Amino acid sequence: KYPALLLLSIPSTIIYMCRSFAIEHDCGHQNLFNHKLTNDFFGSLLGFGIGIPYQMWKFIHKSHHNNVGNLTFRNLNTEIWTMTLQEYKGASSVKQLLYRFMRSKFTRLVLTPTINYGIVFRLVHPKYNLASIISVLLHN
């Protein structure tokens, strides 16, 4: 009885976390509800349920959308390390290996979420806006 319950709790938690994050994501894009305050309220509420400070995530995600694919501002997009083909070919073999590792499926699906949940979502960064800093502090 209890082992079956424990076994079912793992996929249930994963489904809850993924679906809640998808809804939080929609709130961050201001497209789940008609009003910004309603989106922000429910996004913040869901953030507490899944351990992701909503305002901080919204700030980082906005930066991602504003800068993804723009090599001039690639240092502002903290989500993924990007090099041009010319930079990659000119890099040392160690740097190429590290670059390939950082862009691997293992890193993107296992390592990055673990680091984000355990460390990144708990730290205040100087580039964050005030709402992001407060969001992180409240979560901690």
Backbone hydrogen bonds, N-H to C=O, Kabsch-Sander energy under -0.5 kcal/mol:
donor,donor_aa,acceptor,acceptor_aa,energy
5,L,1,K,-1.7
6,L,2,Y,-2.7
7,L,3,P,-2.6
8,L,4,A,-2.3
9,S,5,L,-1.5
10,I,6,L,-1.0
12,S,8,L,-1.7
13,T,9,S,-2.2
14,I,10,I,-2.1
15,I,11,P,-2.6
16,Y,12,S,-2.5
17,M,13,T,-2.8
18,C,14,I,-2.5
19,R,15,I,-2.6
20,S,16,Y,-2.6
21,F,17,M,-2.3
22,A,18,C,-2.1
23,I,19,R,-2.1
24,E,20,S,-2.7
25,H,21,F,-2.8
26,D,22,A,-2.0
27,C,23,I,-2.3
28,G,24,E,-2.3
29,H,25,H,-1.4
30,Q,27,C,-1.5
31,N,26,D,-2.3
39,N,35,H,-2.2
40,D,36,K,-2.9
41,F,37,L,-2.5
42,F,38,T,-2.4
43,G,39,N,-2.5
44,S,40,D,-2.3
45,L,41,F,-2.3
46,L,42,F,-2.6
47,G,43,G,-2.1
48,F,44,S,-1.6
49,G,45,L,-1.2
50,I,46,L,-1.7
51,G,47,G,-1.3
52,I,47,G,-1.6
57,W,53,P,-2.6
58,K,54,Y,-3.0
59,F,55,Q,-2.1
60,I,56,M,-2.3
61,H,57,W,-3.0
62,K,58,K,-2.2
63,S,59,F,-1.8
64,H,60,I,-2.1
65,H,61,H,-2.4
66,N,62,K,-2.3
67,N,63,S,-1.6
68,V,64,H,-2.5
70,N,67,N,-2.2
71,L,69,G,-0.9
73,F,70,N,-1.0
74,R,71,L,-0.7
76,L,73,F,-1.9
77,N,73,F,-0.5
77,N,74,R,-0.7
78,T,76,L,-1.0
80,I,77,N,-0.6
88,Y,84,T,-2.6
89,K,85,L,-2.7
90,G,86,Q,-1.7
91,A,87,E,-0.8
91,A,88,Y,-0.9
96,Q,92,S,-2.4
97,L,93,S,-2.3
98,L,94,V,-2.4
99,Y,95,K,-2.5
100,R,96,Q,-2.5
101,F,97,L,-2.2
102,M,98,L,-2.6
103,R,99,Y,-1.3
104,S,101,F,-1.4
108,R,104,S,-2.4
109,L,105,K,-2.8
110,V,106,F,-2.3
111,L,106,F,-1.6
112,T,107,T,-3.3
114,T,110,V,-1.6
115,I,111,L,-2.6
116,N,112,T,-2.9
117,Y,113,P,-2.7
118,G,114,T,-2.2
119,I,115,I,-2.8
120,V,115,I,-1.6
121,F,116,N,-2.8
122,R,119,I,-1.9
123,L,120,V,-1.3
125,H,123,L,-0.5
128,Y,125,H,-1.9
133,I,129,N,-2.1
134,I,130,L,-2.5
135,S,131,A,-2.2
136,V,132,S,-2.4
137,L,133,I,-2.4
138,L,134,I,-2.7
139,H,135,S,-1.9
140,N,136,V,-2.4
